[in-house]
Amino acid sequence: MDDGLRVTDRWVVPAGELRERFSRSSGPGGQGVNTADSRVELSYDVANSPAVPEWLRPRALARLANRLVDGVLTIAASEHRAQLANREAARARMTALLREAAAPPPPARRATRPSRGAKERRLAEKKRQSQRKRDRRADDD
């Protein structure tokens, strides 16, 4: 638990830059539900962290923009009854989110045109469909 998060080969978040807050989890839990602080909130300051490579910071901030509050990414985990399990879950989710934000953008789409055969098939199908509908009409003549 004391080691940092390995996001990519070049980006490791030191454990000292991660902030953990513990609180009581909601939901069922029997006698221990009101005494155990099993819910974990894991926070990481993406905007000001020296661990984020400078070339990667704008991409990460742009992709995480809707999840950041003043440049800080916060993950809450309360799905397990044990605090340790919730800590591991929060770290795993944080790593996955940061890895997704750091991923290179997909290659640009190459514009293509439909082939002549595809156009002809589409038009032939339209003609068949319109003929089918025409045949269903009741003639009032």
FENDA-V331887 format. One record per residue. PHI is phi in degrees with one decimal (NA if undefined). Layout:
BEGIN
{{PHI} {PHI}}
END
This chain:
BEGIN
{{NA} {-81.5} {-80.5} {-79.5} {-99.6} {-89.5} {-84.5} {-134.6} {-63.2} {-100.9} {-124.6} {-121.8} {-86.3} {-64.7} {-60.9} {-67.0} {-90.1} {-92.9} {-114.4} {-115.9} {-121.9} {-116.9} {-149.5} {-75.8} {-84.8} {-87.3} {95.2} {-70.7} {-177.4} {74.0} {-65.9} {-83.7} {-64.6} {-93.2} {-115.8} {-90.2} {-90.3} {-96.9} {-75.0} {-121.8} {-114.4} {-105.6} {-121.7} {-144.6} {-85.2} {-69.7} {-67.8} {-112.8} {-75.1} {-73.4} {-76.5} {-78.1} {-58.8} {-59.4} {-71.5} {-96.0} {-56.7} {-60.8} {-64.4} {-64.1} {-64.5} {-67.7} {-74.9} {-100.1} {-52.7} {-76.5} {-106.5} {-88.7} {-123.3} {55.1} {81.0} {-108.2} {-95.5} {-124.0} {-120.2} {-113.1} {-131.7} {-144.2} {-78.8} {-106.7} {-81.8} {-92.1} {-62.4} {-62.1} {-64.3} {-68.2} {-62.7} {-64.7} {-63.2} {-64.4} {-64.4} {-63.9} {-67.1} {-62.3} {-60.9} {-62.7} {-64.3} {-67.2} {-65.0} {-65.3} {-70.0} {-87.7} {-61.6} {-65.7} {-65.2} {-67.0} {-62.7} {-64.8} {-73.8} {-87.2} {-69.7} {-129.6} {-109.1} {-65.8} {-70.7} {-62.3} {-63.6} {-65.4} {-62.9} {-64.2} {-62.9} {-63.6} {-68.0} {-64.1} {-65.4} {-63.6} {-65.6} {-62.7} {-65.1} {-67.2} {-65.9} {-59.4} {-69.6} {-63.0} {-67.7} {-80.7} {-64.7} {-89.1} {-83.4} {-99.0} {-74.6}}
END
